[in-house]
Amino acid sequence: MIKCPNCTGELEFKPTDKQVVCKYCGSKFDPKEFDEKVTMSKENEAVATYSGKTYSCSQCGAELMTFDETAITFCSYCGSQAMIESKMMKQNNPDFIIPFAKSREECIEAYKKVVSKSLFTPNYMKSDVTLEKFRGIYLPYCIYKLENHGSITNKGSKYSHRVGDYQYYNDYSITCDVDASYEGISYDLISKFYDKFSTSIPFDYHKKEEFNPNYLIGYYADTVDVDSSVYDADARGVAQRDASHRLSRIREFSKYGCSSPTVKLNVTDKKVGMFPVYFLAIRNKDNKTINYAVVNGQTGKVAADLPISFAKYLIGSLLLSVVLFFILDNFFVILPKAVCVFSAICAVLSLVLSCVQASGLNNRVNHTDDIGFMSKDVNKNFVKNKVGIFRYLYKEIIAIIIPIVALILNFVYDGYYYGASFIALGLVILSFRDLVKEHNMLVSNKLPQLEKRGGDEHE
């Protein structure tokens, strides 16, 4: 490991100083000029590499590289405390790096601001013990360059005139020269890092630096396990949609009836860069599921899976109900049939929310929205599961039927309407508990098993 040349103490790259700093004597070194670099070599005079000590989690098998003397730490993927194995790993140098610009303290403050806005978040998500588990990691990303320098032709069609029952249109071929170039569209190359997180914390690619392993000192680095070609179609789609939108604003296209011009862009270059992320894995009280939070180490943007405490949710709902009751009681006359209609509407809204969350749960459980995970050969053949959502929906269905039946039967005695409404609203309250449970399932993950257990989360 790298030692301070002045006192042989531990070194660490400090984002606030943008320098490598000794933890003991305080000496500072410019990472671009510091001579005591992480071991670099040239294999066959062609491929530059760097080396570090590997960290292997005994719980989930995640393997990270580290460049200091840390002996015990928290695994960023499953949250467990694990030992670092004493073995060295050699990796090919990426093309560039975006250094950490935010300190760990700034990361924690950014996370606290996000969590503080979520009134129903459980207390364990905010505790100091939890916040201590934030770890800075450099994750490998693939950065695309896409271009088209030439002419393109699009078809247009515009109404001309009508003769009797026939309408006549003029068809056009619209040809123009295009000079399009896109660079900076990026995707993470880690199957363990959910795509939804990587797209939620975009990086400023223009602030990249030439790769220098001195920036890695004091942090972890993950290794590539996803082929960059997996995202070729997605990168082309992003660039082509933007190009189409720009072309559609040109007057000639709309003039000749082409509202959605298309342009084909080709991938001309792909580079690998190391991007800075603060990663937090929080185990739930059941010790079977886990929530993730990530903070962009360059911009401080936060993305987090925040569960809901049903106790806090219930207390908040009751307080709001009391306030609404006094407002309605003092300013409105509520008829029995109106209460029935209101309870049915509440049940319908709850049913819609459950159906929406069911779709999200299926995507999460089956990784249908995570291209990186599904690209791994070891993950392709796991059996997909259908989330059994009907066990939640039946309450809403009954809550809709009861007040509707009461309205159809048109009772004379008001008590029947109130009784039907109370039963329906009671079922809605129970369904809200299910909604909270569904939400918590949606923002939680099974403990990762990764490569150590074949990558199959359903075992």
C-alpha positions as CSV (number, residue, x, y, z in Angstrom):
1,M,0.0,0.0,0.0
2,I,1.1,3.6,-0.6
3,K,2.9,5.3,2.2
4,C,3.6,9.0,2.9
5,P,7.2,9.7,1.7
6,N,7.7,12.0,4.7
7,C,6.5,9.9,7.6
8,T,5.3,6.5,6.0
9,G,1.8,7.3,7.3
10,E,-1.4,6.4,5.4
11,L,-2.4,8.6,2.5
12,E,-5.9,9.6,1.2
13,F,-7.2,11.6,-1.7
14,K,-9.2,14.5,-0.2
15,P,-11.9,15.8,-2.6
16,T,-12.1,19.2,-0.8
17,D,-8.4,19.8,-1.3
18,K,-8.1,17.9,-4.6
19,Q,-4.8,16.5,-3.2
20,V,-3.4,13.4,-1.7
21,V,-3.1,14.1,2.0
22,C,-1.2,12.2,4.8
23,K,-3.5,11.3,7.7
24,Y,-0.7,11.7,10.2
25,C,1.7,14.4,9.2
26,G,-0.7,16.4,7.0
27,S,1.7,16.5,4.0
28,K,-0.1,17.2,0.7
29,F,0.7,16.0,-2.7
30,D,-0.7,16.8,-6.2
31,P,-2.1,13.5,-7.5
32,K,-0.9,14.3,-11.0
33,E,2.7,14.8,-9.9
34,F,2.9,12.5,-6.9
35,D,5.6,9.9,-7.7
36,E,4.6,7.2,-5.2
37,K,1.8,5.9,-7.3
38,V,-0.3,2.8,-7.0
39,T,1.7,0.0,-8.7
40,M,1.5,0.5,-12.5
41,S,3.0,-1.6,-15.2
42,K,2.9,-2.4,-18.9
43,E,2.1,-5.9,-19.9
44,N,3.6,-6.8,-23.3
45,E,4.2,-3.1,-23.7
46,A,0.6,-2.6,-24.7
47,V,-1.8,-2.7,-21.7
48,A,-1.3,-0.5,-18.7
49,T,-2.5,-1.9,-15.4
50,Y,-2.8,-0.9,-11.7
51,S,-2.8,-3.1,-8.6
52,G,-4.6,-3.0,-5.3
53,K,-5.6,-5.3,-2.4
54,T,-9.0,-7.1,-3.0
55,Y,-11.8,-6.9,-0.5
56,S,-14.0,-10.0,-0.6
57,C,-17.3,-10.0,1.4
58,S,-17.9,-13.3,3.2
59,Q,-21.6,-12.8,3.1
60,C,-22.4,-12.0,-0.5
61,G,-19.2,-12.5,-2.4
62,A,-18.8,-8.9,-3.6
63,E,-15.2,-8.1,-4.5
64,L,-13.8,-4.6,-4.4
65,M,-10.3,-3.2,-4.7
66,T,-8.8,-1.0,-1.9
67,F,-5.7,1.1,-1.8
68,D,-5.1,1.7,1.9
69,E,-4.6,-0.4,5.1
70,T,-8.2,-0.8,6.0
71,A,-8.7,-4.2,7.6
72,I,-12.4,-4.3,8.5
73,T,-15.2,-2.4,6.8
74,F,-18.8,-2.6,5.8
75,C,-19.7,-4.3,2.5
76,S,-21.3,-1.7,0.2
77,Y,-23.6,-4.2,-1.4
78,C,-25.0,-6.2,1.5
79,G,-24.2,-4.0,4.5
80,S,-22.4,-6.7,6.5
81,Q,-19.1,-6.3,8.3
82,A,-16.4,-8.3,6.6
83,M,-12.6,-8.8,6.5
84,I,-10.4,-7.8,3.6
85,E,-8.5,-10.8,2.2
86,S,-4.7,-10.3,1.7
87,K,-4.4,-10.8,-2.0
88,M,-3.5,-8.5,-4.8
89,M,-5.5,-7.9,-7.9
90,K,-4.3,-6.4,-11.2
91,Q,-6.7,-4.4,-13.4
92,N,-6.4,-2.7,-16.8
93,N,-6.2,1.1,-16.6
94,P,-9.5,2.8,-17.6
95,D,-9.2,5.7,-20.1
96,F,-10.1,8.4,-17.6
97,I,-11.4,9.2,-14.1
98,I,-13.8,11.7,-12.6
99,P,-12.3,12.3,-9.1
100,F,-14.4,12.7,-6.0
101,A,-15.4,16.3,-5.6
102,K,-17.6,15.9,-2.6
103,S,-16.3,14.7,0.8
104,R,-18.0,11.9,2.8
105,E,-19.3,14.5,5.2
106,E,-21.0,16.4,2.4
107,C,-22.4,13.2,1.1
108,I,-24.0,12.4,4.5
109,E,-25.5,15.9,4.7
110,A,-27.0,15.5,1.2
111,Y,-28.5,12.2,2.2
112,K,-29.9,13.7,5.5
113,K,-31.6,16.5,3.5
114,V,-33.4,13.9,1.3
115,V,-34.4,11.7,4.2
116,S,-35.6,14.7,6.3
117,K,-38.2,15.4,3.6
118,S,-39.6,11.9,4.0
119,L,-41.7,12.1,7.1
120,F,-42.6,8.5,7.3
121,T,-39.1,7.0,6.9
122,P,-38.1,4.6,9.7
123,N,-35.7,6.0,12.3
124,Y,-33.0,3.3,11.5
125,M,-32.6,4.9,8.0
126,K,-31.4,8.1,9.7
127,S,-29.3,6.8,12.6
128,D,-25.6,7.7,13.0
129,V,-24.8,4.0,12.9
130,T,-26.4,3.7,9.5
131,L,-24.7,6.8,8.1
132,E,-21.3,5.5,9.2
133,K,-21.7,2.8,6.5
134,F,-21.4,5.2,3.6
135,R,-18.4,4.1,1.5
136,G,-16.8,5.9,-1.4
137,I,-16.4,3.6,-4.5
138,Y,-15.2,4.3,-8.0
139,L,-17.5,2.4,-10.4
140,P,-16.6,1.7,-14.0
141,Y,-18.8,3.3,-16.7
142,C,-18.8,3.0,-20.4
143,I,-19.0,6.3,-22.3
144,Y,-20.3,6.4,-25.8
145,K,-19.5,8.6,-28.8
146,L,-22.1,8.5,-31.6
147,E,-21.9,10.3,-34.9
148,N,-23.5,10.9,-38.3
149,H,-21.8,13.2,-40.8
150,G,-23.7,13.0,-44.1
151,S,-27.1,13.3,-45.7
152,I,-30.4,11.8,-44.5
153,T,-33.7,11.4,-46.2
154,N,-37.1,11.4,-44.5
155,K,-40.6,11.0,-45.9
156,G,-43.4,13.5,-45.5
157,S,-47.1,13.6,-46.4
158,K,-49.4,16.6,-46.4
159,Y,-53.1,17.0,-47.2
160,S,-53.7,18.7,-50.6
161,H,-57.4,18.7,-51.4
162,R,-60.6,16.8,-51.5
163,V,-62.7,15.6,-54.5
164,G,-66.0,14.0,-53.6
165,D,-65.2,11.2,-51.2
166,Y,-61.5,11.2,-52.0
167,Q,-58.8,13.0,-50.1
168,Y,-55.5,13.7,-51.8
169,Y,-52.1,14.0,-50.2
170,N,-48.8,15.2,-51.5
171,D,-45.8,12.9,-50.6
172,Y,-42.4,14.4,-50.1
173,S,-38.8,13.2,-49.8
174,I,-36.9,15.5,-47.5
175,T,-33.2,15.3,-47.7
176,C,-30.7,17.3,-45.6
177,D,-27.1,17.2,-44.5
178,V,-26.5,16.2,-40.9
179,D,-23.5,17.0,-38.7
180,A,-24.3,15.2,-35.5
181,S,-22.0,14.1,-32.7
182,Y,-22.9,12.9,-29.2
183,E,-20.3,12.2,-26.5
184,G,-20.9,11.5,-22.8
185,I,-23.9,9.1,-22.8
186,S,-22.8,6.6,-20.1
187,Y,-23.9,3.4,-18.5
188,D,-22.4,1.5,-15.5
189,L,-20.6,-1.7,-16.2
190,I,-21.5,-3.3,-12.9
191,S,-24.3,-6.0,-12.8
192,K,-24.7,-5.5,-9.0
193,F,-25.4,-1.7,-9.4
194,Y,-29.1,-1.2,-10.3
195,D,-29.6,0.7,-13.6
196,K,-32.2,2.9,-12.0
197,F,-29.5,4.3,-9.6
198,S,-26.9,4.9,-12.3
199,T,-29.5,6.8,-14.4
200,S,-30.7,8.8,-11.4
201,I,-27.3,10.3,-10.5
202,P,-25.9,11.7,-13.9
203,F,-22.2,12.8,-14.0
204,D,-20.6,15.8,-15.8
205,Y,-18.4,14.0,-18.2
206,H,-16.6,17.2,-19.3
207,K,-14.9,17.4,-15.9
208,K,-13.0,14.1,-16.4
209,E,-9.3,13.7,-15.8
210,E,-6.7,11.5,-17.4
211,F,-6.7,8.3,-15.4
212,N,-4.3,8.4,-12.5
213,P,-4.4,5.7,-9.8
214,N,-3.4,8.3,-7.1
215,Y,-7.1,9.5,-7.2
216,L,-8.1,6.0,-5.9
217,I,-6.2,6.3,-2.6
218,G,-8.6,6.1,0.3
219,Y,-11.5,4.7,-1.8
220,Y,-12.6,1.4,-3.2
221,A,-12.9,0.5,-6.9
222,D,-15.1,-2.0,-8.5
223,T,-14.3,-4.1,-11.5
224,V,-16.1,-4.4,-14.9
225,D,-18.4,-7.4,-15.1
226,V,-20.8,-6.3,-17.9
227,D,-19.9,-6.2,-21.6
228,S,-20.2,-2.6,-22.9
229,S,-22.0,-3.8,-26.0
230,V,-25.0,-4.5,-23.8
231,Y,-25.9,-0.8,-23.9
232,D,-25.3,-0.1,-27.6
233,A,-29.0,0.0,-28.5
234,D,-29.9,2.1,-25.5
235,A,-27.2,4.7,-26.2
236,R,-28.2,4.9,-29.9
237,G,-31.9,5.3,-28.8
238,V,-31.0,8.2,-26.5
239,A,-29.0,10.0,-29.1
240,Q,-31.4,9.4,-31.9
241,R,-34.4,10.6,-30.0
242,D,-32.6,13.8,-29.2
243,A,-31.5,14.3,-32.8
244,S,-35.1,13.6,-34.0
245,H,-36.4,16.2,-31.6
246,R,-33.9,18.8,-32.8
247,L,-34.7,18.1,-36.4
248,S,-38.5,18.4,-35.8
249,R,-37.9,22.0,-34.8
250,I,-36.6,22.9,-38.3
251,R,-39.4,24.6,-40.2
252,E,-39.0,22.6,-43.4
253,F,-39.8,19.3,-41.8
254,S,-43.2,20.5,-40.4
255,K,-43.9,22.4,-43.6
256,Y,-43.7,19.2,-45.6
257,G,-45.6,16.9,-43.2
258,C,-42.7,15.2,-41.4
259,S,-43.3,15.7,-37.7
260,S,-40.9,13.0,-36.5
261,P,-37.8,12.9,-38.7
262,T,-35.3,10.1,-38.0
263,V,-31.6,10.0,-38.1
264,K,-29.4,7.0,-37.7
265,L,-26.3,7.4,-35.4
266,N,-23.5,5.0,-35.3
267,V,-21.3,4.2,-32.3
268,T,-17.8,5.4,-33.3
269,D,-16.0,5.1,-30.0
270,K,-16.4,3.7,-26.5
271,K,-14.2,4.4,-23.5
272,V,-14.2,3.2,-19.9
273,G,-14.0,5.7,-17.0
274,M,-14.1,5.5,-13.3
275,F,-17.0,7.5,-11.7
276,P,-17.2,8.4,-8.0
277,V,-20.2,7.1,-6.0
278,Y,-20.9,7.1,-2.2
279,F,-22.7,3.8,-1.6
280,L,-24.9,2.8,1.4
281,A,-26.5,-0.6,2.0
282,I,-29.0,-0.7,4.9
283,R,-30.2,-4.0,6.2
284,N,-33.9,-4.1,7.3
285,K,-34.8,-5.3,10.8
286,D,-35.9,-8.7,9.3
287,N,-32.2,-9.1,8.2
288,K,-33.6,-10.6,4.9
289,T,-33.9,-7.5,2.7
290,I,-31.8,-4.4,2.1
291,N,-32.3,-0.8,1.0
292,Y,-29.8,1.1,-1.0
293,A,-28.8,4.8,-1.2
294,V,-26.3,6.3,-3.5
295,V,-24.8,9.8,-3.7
296,N,-23.0,11.2,-6.7
297,G,-19.4,11.9,-5.5
298,Q,-19.1,14.6,-8.1
299,T,-22.3,16.6,-7.8
300,G,-23.8,15.4,-4.5
301,K,-27.1,14.3,-6.1
302,V,-28.9,11.6,-4.1
303,A,-30.9,8.5,-5.1
304,A,-32.3,6.4,-2.4
305,D,-34.8,3.6,-1.7
306,L,-36.7,4.9,1.3
307,P,-39.2,2.5,3.0
308,I,-42.2,3.7,5.0
309,S,-42.8,3.1,8.7
310,F,-46.5,2.1,9.0
311,A,-46.7,3.4,12.6
312,K,-45.6,6.9,11.5
313,Y,-47.9,6.7,8.4
314,L,-50.9,5.7,10.6
315,I,-50.2,8.5,13.2
316,G,-49.9,11.1,10.4
317,S,-53.1,9.8,8.7
318,L,-55.1,10.0,11.9
319,L,-53.9,13.5,12.6
320,L,-54.9,14.6,9.1
321,S,-58.2,12.8,9.4
322,V,-59.1,14.8,12.6
323,V,-58.3,18.1,10.9
324,L,-60.3,17.2,7.8
325,F,-63.2,16.0,10.0
326,F,-63.5,19.4,11.8
327,I,-63.2,21.3,8.5
328,L,-65.9,19.2,6.8
329,D,-68.1,19.2,9.9
330,N,-68.1,23.0,10.2
331,F,-68.4,24.0,6.5
332,F,-70.2,21.2,4.7
333,V,-73.4,19.1,5.1
334,I,-72.4,15.5,4.3
335,L,-75.2,13.4,3.1
336,P,-75.2,9.6,3.7
337,K,-75.1,8.8,0.0
338,A,-72.2,11.2,-0.5
339,V,-70.3,9.3,2.2
340,C,-70.9,6.0,0.2
341,V,-69.6,7.7,-3.0
342,F,-66.5,9.0,-1.2
343,S,-65.7,5.6,0.3
344,A,-66.0,3.9,-3.1
345,I,-63.7,6.6,-4.7
346,C,-61.1,5.9,-1.9
347,A,-61.3,2.2,-2.7
348,V,-60.9,2.8,-6.4
349,L,-57.8,5.0,-5.8
350,S,-56.3,2.3,-3.6
351,L,-57.0,-0.3,-6.2
352,V,-55.2,1.7,-8.9
353,L,-52.2,2.3,-6.7
354,S,-51.9,-1.4,-5.9
355,C,-52.0,-2.3,-9.6
356,V,-49.3,0.3,-10.4
357,Q,-47.1,-1.0,-7.6
358,A,-47.7,-4.6,-8.8
359,S,-46.1,-3.8,-12.1
360,G,-43.2,-2.2,-10.4
361,L,-42.8,-5.2,-8.1
362,N,-42.7,-7.6,-11.0
363,N,-40.0,-5.5,-12.7
364,R,-38.0,-5.4,-9.5
365,V,-38.3,-9.1,-8.6
366,N,-37.5,-10.2,-12.2
367,H,-34.9,-7.5,-13.0
368,T,-36.8,-6.7,-16.3
369,D,-35.7,-3.1,-15.9
370,D,-32.1,-3.9,-15.1
371,I,-30.2,-4.6,-18.4
372,G,-26.8,-4.9,-16.7
373,F,-28.0,-7.6,-14.3
374,M,-29.7,-9.6,-17.0
375,S,-26.6,-9.4,-19.3
376,K,-24.6,-11.7,-17.0
377,D,-24.7,-15.3,-18.2
378,V,-25.0,-16.5,-14.7
379,N,-28.2,-14.5,-14.2
380,K,-30.0,-15.2,-17.5
381,N,-31.6,-18.5,-16.6
382,F,-33.1,-17.8,-13.2
383,V,-36.8,-18.6,-13.0
384,K,-39.0,-15.4,-13.1
385,N,-41.6,-15.1,-10.4
386,K,-45.0,-13.5,-10.7
387,V,-45.8,-11.3,-7.7
388,G,-49.1,-12.6,-6.2
389,I,-50.8,-9.2,-5.9
390,F,-54.4,-10.5,-5.7
391,R,-54.0,-11.2,-2.0
392,Y,-53.9,-7.4,-1.6
393,L,-56.5,-6.4,-4.2
394,Y,-59.4,-8.3,-2.8
395,K,-59.9,-5.7,0.0
396,E,-60.2,-2.9,-2.4
397,I,-62.6,-4.9,-4.6
398,I,-64.9,-5.6,-1.7
399,A,-64.6,-2.0,-0.5
400,I,-65.9,-0.8,-4.0
401,I,-68.7,-3.3,-4.2
402,I,-70.3,-2.7,-0.7
403,P,-71.1,1.0,-1.1
404,I,-72.2,0.6,-4.7
405,V,-74.7,-2.2,-3.7
406,A,-76.0,0.2,-0.9
407,L,-76.5,2.9,-3.5
408,I,-78.3,0.6,-5.9
409,L,-80.6,-0.8,-3.2
410,N,-81.5,2.8,-2.3
411,F,-82.2,2.2,1.4
412,V,-84.6,4.5,3.2
413,Y,-82.7,4.2,6.5
414,D,-79.5,6.3,6.5
415,G,-77.8,3.8,8.9
416,Y,-77.3,1.3,6.1
417,Y,-75.3,3.9,4.0
418,Y,-73.2,4.8,7.0
419,G,-72.6,1.1,7.8
420,A,-71.6,0.3,4.2
421,S,-69.3,3.4,4.2
422,F,-67.6,2.4,7.5
423,I,-67.0,-1.1,6.3
424,A,-65.6,0.1,3.0
425,L,-63.4,2.7,4.7
426,G,-62.2,0.1,7.2
427,L,-61.2,-2.1,4.3
428,V,-59.5,0.9,2.6
429,I,-57.5,1.5,5.8
430,L,-56.4,-2.1,5.8
431,S,-55.5,-1.8,2.1
432,F,-53.4,1.2,2.9
433,R,-51.4,-1.0,5.2
434,D,-50.9,-3.4,2.2
435,L,-49.9,-0.4,0.1
436,V,-47.2,0.5,2.6
437,K,-46.1,-3.2,2.6
438,E,-46.0,-3.2,-1.3
439,H,-44.0,0.1,-1.3
440,N,-41.5,-1.4,1.1
441,M,-41.2,-4.5,-1.1
442,L,-40.7,-2.2,-4.1
443,V,-37.8,-0.3,-2.5
444,S,-36.2,-3.3,-0.9
445,N,-34.0,-6.0,-2.3
446,K,-33.1,-9.5,-1.3
447,L,-29.7,-9.8,0.2
448,P,-27.3,-10.0,-2.8
449,Q,-25.7,-13.4,-3.4
450,L,-23.8,-12.3,-6.5
451,E,-21.1,-14.4,-8.0
452,K,-20.4,-16.4,-4.8
453,R,-23.7,-18.1,-5.0
454,G,-24.3,-18.0,-8.7
455,G,-25.9,-14.6,-8.8
456,D,-29.4,-16.2,-8.3
457,E,-31.3,-13.9,-5.9
458,H,-34.2,-16.5,-5.8
459,E,-32.3,-19.3,-4.1
